[in-house]
Amino acid sequence: QVQLVESGGGLVRAGGSLRLSCAASGSGFSINTMSWHRQTPGKQRELVALITGGGFIKYADAVRGRFTISRDNAKNTVYLQMNSLKPEDTAVYYCNTDRGVRSYWGQGTQVTVSL
């Protein structure tokens, strides 16, 4: 069983920064891929960034160069540093990891970027 708890969302002006955190419980954190996704009303949830246990990183085109994903295996935590935020980054951000065929999601954290 894995539990994911996101934090760090909030309201920020365009051009500002936020850092999201996702704390994971359960075993096997260091060897598993962790990812951040986001969703706005009426749209499908989309991948923002992922980091594998071996350190491979992938970003969505929309955030590459502005967002940075990282992980601290000693703290079982994955981070998403978001810089140069834009209004179109407004969404609920979710943390995700898989264990075999089962996928785990956090409760989500709201990020709102104003003009």
N, C-alpha and C positions, 0 to 999 in steps of 0.2 A: 504494500500500500504506500502510495506517495501523496503527500500534500504539498501544494504550492501556494505561497502567499505573496502577492505582489504589494508593493508600496511605492510611493514617490510621485504619484500623479498629482495633477493640480492645474491651476490656471496660470498661464504665462503669456506675455506679449510676443508677437512675432519677432523673431531674431533672438529670443531668449533660449535658455537651456533648462533641462530637467534631467534628473537621473532616476531611473526606475530600478527597483531591486526586486528579486524573486528569491525567497528563501524556500528551500526544499527539505522535506523530511524524508525519512526512509533511507535505504541503503543504495549503493551503486551510483551516487551522484557523479563522481569523478569520471566515470567511464561512459556516461550517457550524453547524448546530444540534448542541449537545451535550446529553446527557441522563444522568440517573441513574435506575437502576432497582433494585429489590430483589426477592429471592426467598427464601422459606422452604420447607423440605422439604414436598413434596406439594402445593404451590401454584404457580400460574402466576407468572411474573415480572411485576412491575407497575411502571408508571411512577411515579417519585417527583417528579421535577422536570425541566424542560428550559429551555434558554436558546438563543435563535436568534442568528444572526450580527448581527442588528439590535438585539438586546437584549430582545426579547420574552421574557417568563418565564411559565411555567405550573407550578403545583404540584398535587399530589394533595390531595384534601380532607383526608386523614388527617394531612398534615404542614404544611399552610398555617398560617402564623403561628409555626411553630417552626423550620422549616428555611429556609435561604437558599442559593440557587444563584448563583454568580458565575463570571466567567471573566477570565483575564489573557491577552490575545492575544499579548503580547510573550513570554510564557513557554509558550505553547501548553498552557495548563493550565486546567481547570475545577475548581471547588471546590463542596463541599456542607457548609455550616455547619449542624450539627444541635444544637439547644438543647432543653432540657426533654424529654430523651429518656425514652421509655416502654418497658416490657418488650416491648410489641407492635411496637416498631421493630427488634427483633432480627431480623437477616436477613443474607444476603450481598448486598452492594451492588455494582452493576456500572455502569460507565461505557459510554456508547454514542454512536456517531456514524455517519452514513450518507454514502456517496459514490455518488451515482446509485442504482443498484439494489442495491448491496452494503452490508451492515450490518456494522459492526465493534464488537466487545465486548472489554472488558478481562477479566482473569482473576478479578476480584472480590475484595472485601475484607470480612472478617467483622466485623459489628457485633453485640455482645452487650450487652444492657441488663438488669441484675439489679435485683431489688427492694431 
